[in-house]
Amino acid sequence: MTVEADSAPDPTSSLLAFFGSELRRIRTKLGLTQEEAAQKAHTTQSMLSKIEAAKRVPSEDLARDLDVAFGTDGHFQRLYPLVIRYAYPSWFLRIVELEKQATSIRSFQTQVIPGLLQTEGYARAMLSEVRPDNLEDLIAARMTRQELFERQTPPRSWFIIDEYVLLRHIGGAAVMRLQFERLLKAGQDPRIVIQVVPRTAPAHPGLAGPFMVLGFDEGPDVLHVDGFSQGRTALDHSEVAEGERVYDLLRAVALSPGASAELIGRYLRELDK
């Protein structure tokens, strides 16, 4: 038996919450359980539950399928652009779409755990420090990005992080314990590699800052460089090639995946001392 959540977020709190409340309202009006509605909309009960609770951002395809399943004449499709615009910064929307299409991801981070590997608790603790007006939507958006790992063929992903990221205990010991466990579990996935640049390498090729290289079955690779107010996406072949060269140098400097897992495990054990 599937259990549905009894509580729902305040529909006036955000557009994502409003979308979820509309989904719940129309579904219940039609006398459908989440499981029945999910079958009609070609999705899962778990996904509908998360969207109704404003814990996930709906996809454009799902918005269309909901209108077809419920006969709502484009209601959810009209809401979708507003939800997306509020959940993601406008400059980041292109990267979100590119991530969905990517067959390979190479990410380097110097300050925080990569967003694609963050736990909800870590994301909440980190994002709350910026005091955004739409905190819950930002968290939901970050968790939604991670669904690319649930694809039938997930992208081959390589994550390199500076050891100083592991030293920054965002959210405290309880949050970091779950985060370290998440990293260790992700590193066991055959399509995910995690490496750590040790503190013993004070100078390394990534000191200029975090970046990500996305690869595709068709078309050239894309370079995304993080910035303070917004990131920048580069398509110029020479700039992308330089990003790939720096990434190769970082792989050479970083600990092996096995040694990196040992180091993360050591930080995890130290939390219990």
C-alpha positions as CSV (number, residue, x, y, z in Angstrom):
1,M,0.0,0.0,0.0
2,T,1.3,3.4,-0.9
3,V,1.3,6.1,1.8
4,E,0.5,9.6,0.8
5,A,1.6,12.7,2.7
6,D,-1.2,14.3,4.8
7,S,0.4,17.8,4.9
8,A,1.0,20.1,2.0
9,P,3.0,23.4,1.8
10,D,1.3,26.7,1.9
11,P,0.3,27.3,-1.8
12,T,1.0,31.0,-1.3
13,S,4.6,30.5,-0.2
14,S,6.0,29.9,-3.7
15,L,5.1,29.1,-7.3
16,L,6.5,25.6,-6.8
17,A,4.2,25.1,-3.8
18,F,1.2,26.5,-5.8
19,F,2.0,24.0,-8.6
20,G,2.0,21.2,-6.1
21,S,-1.2,22.4,-4.4
22,E,-2.9,22.5,-7.8
23,L,-1.8,19.0,-8.6
24,R,-3.2,17.8,-5.3
25,R,-6.4,19.8,-5.6
26,I,-7.3,18.5,-9.1
27,R,-6.1,15.0,-8.4
28,T,-8.4,14.7,-5.3
29,K,-11.3,16.4,-7.1
30,L,-11.1,13.6,-9.7
31,G,-11.0,11.0,-7.0
32,L,-7.5,9.7,-7.9
33,T,-4.9,8.4,-5.6
34,Q,-1.3,9.4,-6.2
35,E,-0.6,6.0,-7.6
36,E,-3.6,6.1,-10.0
37,A,-2.6,9.7,-11.1
38,A,1.0,8.6,-11.6
39,Q,0.0,5.8,-13.9
40,K,-2.1,8.2,-16.0
41,A,0.7,10.7,-16.2
42,H,3.4,8.2,-17.0
43,T,5.4,8.9,-13.8
44,T,5.8,7.4,-10.3
45,Q,3.9,7.9,-7.1
46,S,7.1,9.0,-5.4
47,M,7.6,11.8,-7.9
48,L,4.0,13.0,-7.6
49,S,4.3,13.0,-3.9
50,K,7.5,15.0,-4.0
51,I,6.0,17.5,-6.4
52,E,2.8,17.9,-4.3
53,A,5.1,18.6,-1.3
54,A,7.1,21.1,-3.3
55,K,10.2,18.9,-2.9
56,R,10.9,18.5,-6.6
57,V,10.6,20.7,-9.7
58,P,8.3,19.2,-12.4
59,S,9.6,18.7,-15.9
60,E,7.9,20.2,-18.9
61,D,7.0,16.7,-20.1
62,L,5.3,16.0,-16.8
63,A,3.3,19.2,-17.0
64,R,2.1,18.2,-20.4
65,D,1.3,14.7,-19.3
66,L,-0.7,16.0,-16.3
67,D,-2.8,18.1,-18.5
68,V,-3.5,15.1,-20.7
69,A,-4.2,12.8,-17.8
70,F,-6.5,15.3,-16.0
71,G,-8.0,17.0,-19.0
72,T,-7.0,20.4,-17.7
73,D,-6.6,22.1,-21.0
74,G,-2.9,23.3,-20.7
75,H,-3.3,24.5,-17.0
76,F,-0.1,22.8,-15.8
77,Q,1.8,23.7,-19.0
78,R,1.0,27.4,-18.4
79,L,2.2,27.2,-14.9
80,Y,5.5,25.4,-15.8
81,P,7.5,28.4,-17.2
82,L,6.6,30.4,-14.1
83,V,7.8,27.6,-11.7
84,I,11.0,27.1,-13.6
85,R,11.8,30.9,-13.7
86,Y,11.4,31.0,-9.9
87,A,13.1,27.8,-9.0
88,Y,16.3,28.4,-11.0
89,P,18.2,31.6,-11.6
90,S,17.6,32.6,-15.3
91,W,21.3,32.3,-16.1
92,F,21.4,28.7,-14.8
93,L,18.5,27.4,-16.7
94,R,20.7,26.6,-19.7
95,I,23.1,24.5,-17.6
96,V,20.1,22.6,-16.1
97,E,18.9,21.7,-19.6
98,L,22.5,20.8,-20.8
99,E,23.0,18.5,-17.7
100,K,19.8,16.6,-18.7
101,Q,21.3,15.9,-22.2
102,A,24.9,15.3,-21.1
103,T,26.5,11.9,-21.5
104,S,29.5,12.9,-19.4
105,I,30.1,15.4,-16.6
106,R,33.5,16.6,-15.3
107,S,33.1,18.8,-12.2
108,F,35.7,20.5,-10.0
109,Q,34.8,22.3,-6.8
110,T,37.0,24.3,-4.4
111,Q,34.6,25.5,-1.8
112,V,31.6,23.2,-1.4
113,I,30.4,19.7,-2.2
114,P,29.3,19.7,-5.9
115,G,25.6,20.4,-6.1
116,L,24.9,17.1,-7.9
117,L,26.2,15.2,-4.9
118,Q,24.8,17.3,-2.0
119,T,22.4,15.9,0.5
120,E,19.2,17.9,1.2
121,G,20.5,18.8,4.6
122,Y,23.8,20.1,3.3
123,A,22.1,22.1,0.6
124,R,19.7,23.6,3.1
125,A,22.5,24.6,5.5
126,M,24.6,26.1,2.7
127,L,21.8,28.0,0.9
128,S,20.2,29.3,4.1
129,E,23.3,31.3,4.8
130,V,22.5,33.5,1.7
131,R,19.0,34.1,3.2
132,P,17.1,33.8,-0.1
133,D,13.4,34.5,-0.4
134,N,12.8,31.2,-2.1
135,L,14.9,28.8,0.0
136,E,12.6,25.8,-0.3
137,D,12.4,26.2,-4.1
138,L,16.2,26.4,-4.4
139,I,16.6,23.2,-2.3
140,A,13.9,21.4,-4.4
141,A,15.6,22.6,-7.6
142,R,19.0,21.3,-6.4
143,M,17.6,17.9,-5.5
144,T,15.7,17.7,-8.8
145,R,19.0,18.1,-10.7
146,Q,20.3,14.9,-9.2
147,E,17.6,12.9,-10.9
148,L,19.9,12.7,-13.9
149,F,21.6,9.8,-12.1
150,E,18.3,7.9,-12.2
151,R,18.2,7.9,-16.0
152,Q,18.3,4.5,-17.7
153,T,21.8,5.4,-18.8
154,P,23.2,8.0,-16.4
155,P,26.0,10.3,-17.5
156,R,29.6,9.2,-16.8
157,S,30.5,11.6,-14.1
158,W,33.9,12.6,-12.6
159,F,34.0,14.8,-9.5
160,I,37.2,16.4,-8.2
161,I,37.0,18.4,-4.9
162,D,39.6,20.2,-2.9
163,E,40.3,18.6,0.5
164,Y,39.4,21.9,2.1
165,V,35.8,21.2,1.1
166,L,35.8,18.3,3.5
167,L,37.1,20.4,6.3
168,R,34.3,22.9,6.0
169,H,31.6,21.3,8.2
170,I,28.6,23.0,6.7
171,G,25.5,22.4,8.9
172,G,27.5,20.6,11.7
173,A,28.5,17.1,12.4
174,A,25.1,15.4,11.8
175,V,24.7,17.0,8.3
176,M,28.3,16.2,7.4
177,R,28.0,12.6,8.5
178,L,25.2,12.1,6.0
179,Q,27.1,14.1,3.4
180,F,30.3,12.0,3.7
181,E,28.2,8.8,3.5
182,R,26.6,10.1,0.4
183,L,30.0,10.7,-1.2
184,L,31.2,7.3,-0.3
185,K,28.1,5.6,-1.7
186,A,28.2,7.7,-4.9
187,G,31.9,6.7,-5.4
188,Q,30.8,3.1,-5.5
189,D,28.7,3.7,-8.6
190,P,30.6,2.4,-11.6
191,R,29.6,5.5,-13.6
192,I,30.8,8.0,-10.9
193,V,34.4,8.8,-10.0
194,I,35.3,11.0,-7.0
195,Q,38.8,12.3,-6.4
196,V,40.2,14.6,-3.7
197,V,43.0,17.1,-4.2
198,P,45.0,16.8,-1.0
199,R,46.1,19.7,1.2
200,T,49.6,18.6,0.6
201,A,49.3,20.0,-2.9
202,P,49.0,23.7,-1.9
203,A,49.4,24.9,-5.5
204,H,47.4,23.1,-8.2
205,P,45.8,23.8,-11.6
206,G,42.3,24.5,-10.2
207,L,43.2,27.5,-8.0
208,A,41.4,29.8,-10.5
209,G,38.1,28.4,-9.3
210,P,35.4,25.8,-9.8
211,F,34.2,24.7,-13.3
212,M,32.4,21.9,-15.1
213,V,32.8,20.4,-18.5
214,L,29.7,18.7,-20.1
215,G,30.1,16.2,-22.9
216,F,27.4,15.0,-25.4
217,D,26.8,12.2,-27.9
218,E,26.4,14.9,-30.6
219,G,27.9,18.3,-30.6
220,P,30.9,19.9,-28.9
221,D,31.6,19.9,-25.2
222,V,30.5,22.8,-23.1
223,L,32.4,24.6,-20.3
224,H,30.7,26.2,-17.4
225,V,32.6,28.4,-15.0
226,D,31.1,29.3,-11.6
227,G,31.1,32.9,-10.5
228,F,30.0,35.0,-7.5
229,S,26.7,36.4,-8.9
230,Q,26.3,34.0,-11.8
231,G,28.2,31.5,-13.8
232,R,29.3,31.7,-17.4
233,T,28.9,29.1,-20.1
234,A,31.7,28.9,-22.7
235,L,31.3,27.3,-26.2
236,D,34.5,28.6,-27.8
237,H,36.6,25.6,-28.7
238,S,39.9,26.9,-27.4
239,E,38.4,27.9,-24.0
240,V,36.6,24.5,-23.7
241,A,39.9,22.7,-24.6
242,E,41.8,24.7,-22.0
243,G,39.2,23.6,-19.4
244,E,39.6,20.0,-20.4
245,R,43.4,20.3,-20.2
246,V,43.2,21.8,-16.7
247,Y,40.8,19.0,-15.7
248,D,43.3,16.4,-16.8
249,L,46.0,18.1,-14.8
250,L,43.7,18.1,-11.7
251,R,43.2,14.3,-12.1
252,A,46.9,13.9,-12.1
253,V,47.3,15.9,-8.9
254,A,44.4,14.4,-7.0
255,L,44.4,11.2,-4.9
256,S,43.3,8.0,-6.6
257,P,39.6,7.2,-6.3
258,G,40.5,4.5,-3.7
259,A,42.7,6.9,-1.7
260,S,40.1,9.6,-1.9
261,A,37.4,7.3,-0.5
262,E,39.8,6.4,2.4
263,L,40.3,10.1,3.1
264,I,36.6,10.8,3.1
265,G,36.1,7.8,5.4
266,R,38.7,9.1,7.7
267,Y,36.8,12.5,8.0
268,L,33.6,10.5,8.6
269,R,35.1,8.5,11.4
270,E,36.5,11.7,13.0
271,L,33.0,13.0,13.4
272,D,32.4,10.3,16.0
273,K,35.4,11.1,18.1
